[in-house]
Amino acid sequence: MAAVPLPPITDSVIHHIGNTPLVRLKHLPQTEGIRADILAKLEYQNAGGSVKDRVAKAMIEKAEDQGTGKPGDTLIEATSGNTGIALALIAAVKGYKCIITISEKMSEEKVLILKALGATIVRTPAGVPIDSPHSIISVARKLKSETPNSHILNQYGNPNNPLAHEIGTAQELWAQCDGKLDIVIAGAGTGGTVTGLSRGLRKLKGDILVVGADPIGSVLAQPDDSNSAKAEYKVEGIGYDFVPDVLDQSAADVWVKTGDEESFKYARRLIREEGLLCGGSSGAAVAALIKLMQQRPEMNRSDVRVVLILPDGIRNYLTKFVDDAWMERNPLSS
């Protein structure tokens, strides 16, 4: 076996964003009767622990290039946690201040990580409409109006969010797969991952199938009548009660609605059966895969290659879906 080249010395941890591993799943697909070649893109191995590292890096670098942000300024962002962690990490390295608005729904682990990185955290009520003055976005805007030399990079409307995946993640996947890639499945939150992957990969293979996973209770899926009434859900990092500007809903050829119980079940199975220390939304990608294969059995062939995007890791959820007692209290045990 050839020796794997050692990674070089780098000037900062920011250089360790991107180029994440791609790992073949074995046990879980086999027990579910899936014959297709299933690969998992381990985005939790980015420097800050999630796919959002790519987005934060792209947004900050573009702002600096345009002269709209500089070290010493304050970055303010509304987030479900991962974008905030990514921004706080880069802010710590580059010398920005950072204020994060985050819902009370989100895990305490995310808040502790943000605090450790030096961010100021403002918690907002869970479940409030996005146009409420108490929502994460409204509170972030108010804070910007009160804070000199501050900037909202706005992951929900910043074109560098999907662009990070169009010119980054999509190209990585294509190279790692040596051009053999048929289906890509990703959960949608802001929609940057789904939108960017679709745009980037279609330039390389026009007939690639892009699948978006959207939680039951969210409103991102198409067609509109596939969405039930807005409702709260436990899975974090995907789904919204509004459609972010950066999401091109037509970027996904197929939308699959996923529930909390199945998402957490499959995330726990990825951990236990594949050794992948992933977060709950990774289980939503697996749930979408299984439903897709049930709906389109002609795709369940050994010559079909599928990539699942695993957005974040177990670190953020040790007191949530990883904990048997939490699963039983909610109740989500299966």
Secondary structure in CASP SS format (residue, H / E / C, confidence):
PFRMAT SS
TARGET T0000
AUTHOR 0000-0000-0000
METHOD secondary structure of the structure
MODEL  1
M C 1.00
A C 1.00
A C 1.00
V C 1.00
P C 1.00
L C 1.00
P C 1.00
P C 1.00
I C 1.00
T C 1.00
D C 1.00
S C 1.00
V H 1.00
I H 1.00
H H 1.00
H H 1.00
I C 1.00
G C 1.00
N C 1.00
T C 1.00
P C 1.00
L E 1.00
V E 1.00
R E 1.00
L C 1.00
K C 1.00
H H 1.00
L H 1.00
P H 1.00
Q H 1.00
T H 1.00
E C 1.00
G C 1.00
I C 1.00
R C 1.00
A C 1.00
D E 1.00
I E 1.00
L E 1.00
A E 1.00
K E 1.00
L E 1.00
E H 1.00
Y H 1.00
Q H 1.00
N C 1.00
A C 1.00
G C 1.00
G C 1.00
S E 1.00
V C 1.00
K H 1.00
D H 1.00
R H 1.00
V H 1.00
A H 1.00
K H 1.00
A H 1.00
M H 1.00
I H 1.00
E H 1.00
K H 1.00
A H 1.00
E H 1.00
D H 1.00
Q H 1.00
G C 1.00
T C 1.00
G C 1.00
K C 1.00
P C 1.00
G C 1.00
D C 1.00
T E 1.00
L E 1.00
I E 1.00
E E 1.00
A E 1.00
T E 1.00
S C 1.00
G C 1.00
N H 1.00
T H 1.00
G H 1.00
I H 1.00
A H 1.00
L H 1.00
A H 1.00
L H 1.00
I H 1.00
A H 1.00
A H 1.00
V H 1.00
K H 1.00
G C 1.00
Y C 1.00
K E 1.00
C E 1.00
I E 1.00
I E 1.00
T E 1.00
I E 1.00
S E 1.00
E C 1.00
K C 1.00
M C 1.00
S C 1.00
E H 1.00
E H 1.00
K H 1.00
V H 1.00
L H 1.00
I H 1.00
L H 1.00
K H 1.00
A H 1.00
L C 1.00
G C 1.00
A C 1.00
T E 1.00
I E 1.00
V E 1.00
R E 1.00
T E 1.00
P C 1.00
A C 1.00
G C 1.00
V C 1.00
P C 1.00
I C 1.00
D C 1.00
S C 1.00
P C 1.00
H C 1.00
S C 1.00
I H 1.00
I H 1.00
S H 1.00
V H 1.00
A H 1.00
R H 1.00
K H 1.00
L H 1.00
K H 1.00
S H 1.00
E H 1.00
T C 1.00
P C 1.00
N C 1.00
S E 1.00
H E 1.00
I E 1.00
L C 1.00
N C 1.00
Q C 1.00
Y C 1.00
G C 1.00
N C 1.00
P C 1.00
N H 1.00
N H 1.00
P H 1.00
L H 1.00
A H 1.00
H H 1.00
E H 1.00
I H 1.00
G H 1.00
T H 1.00
A H 1.00
Q H 1.00
E H 1.00
L H 1.00
W H 1.00
A H 1.00
Q H 1.00
C C 1.00
D C 1.00
G C 1.00
K C 1.00
L C 1.00
D C 1.00
I E 1.00
V E 1.00
I E 1.00
A E 1.00
G E 1.00
A C 1.00
G C 1.00
T C 1.00
G C 1.00
G H 1.00
T H 1.00
V H 1.00
T H 1.00
G H 1.00
L H 1.00
S H 1.00
R H 1.00
G H 1.00
L H 1.00
R H 1.00
K C 1.00
L C 1.00
K C 1.00
G C 1.00
D C 1.00
I C 1.00
L E 1.00
V E 1.00
V E 1.00
G E 1.00
A E 1.00
D E 1.00
P E 1.00
I C 1.00
G C 1.00
S C 1.00
V C 1.00
L C 1.00
A C 1.00
Q C 1.00
P C 1.00
D H 1.00
D H 1.00
S H 1.00
N C 1.00
S C 1.00
A C 1.00
K C 1.00
A C 1.00
E C 1.00
Y C 1.00
K C 1.00
V C 1.00
E C 1.00
G C 1.00
I C 1.00
G C 1.00
Y C 1.00
D C 1.00
F C 1.00
V C 1.00
P C 1.00
D C 1.00
V C 1.00
L C 1.00
D C 1.00
Q H 1.00
S H 1.00
A H 1.00
A C 1.00
D C 1.00
V E 1.00
W E 1.00
V E 1.00
K E 1.00
T E 1.00
G C 1.00
D H 1.00
E H 1.00
E H 1.00
S H 1.00
F H 1.00
K H 1.00
Y H 1.00
A H 1.00
R H 1.00
R H 1.00
L H 1.00
I H 1.00
R H 1.00
E H 1.00
E H 1.00
G C 1.00
L C 1.00
L C 1.00
C E 1.00
G C 1.00
G H 1.00
S H 1.00
S H 1.00
G H 1.00
A H 1.00
A H 1.00
V H 1.00
A H 1.00
A H 1.00
L H 1.00
I H 1.00
K H 1.00
L H 1.00
M H 1.00
Q H 1.00
Q H 1.00
R C 1.00
P H 1.00
E H 1.00
M H 1.00
N C 1.00
R C 1.00
S C 1.00
D C 1.00
V C 1.00
R E 1.00
V E 1.00
V E 1.00
L E 1.00
I E 1.00
L E 1.00
P C 1.00
D E 1.00
G E 1.00
I H 1.00
R H 1.00
N H 1.00
Y H 1.00
L C 1.00
T C 1.00
K C 1.00
F C 1.00
V C 1.00
D C 1.00
D H 1.00
A H 1.00
W H 1.00
M H 1.00
E H 1.00
R H 1.00
N C 1.00
P C 1.00
L C 1.00
S C 1.00
S C 1.00
END
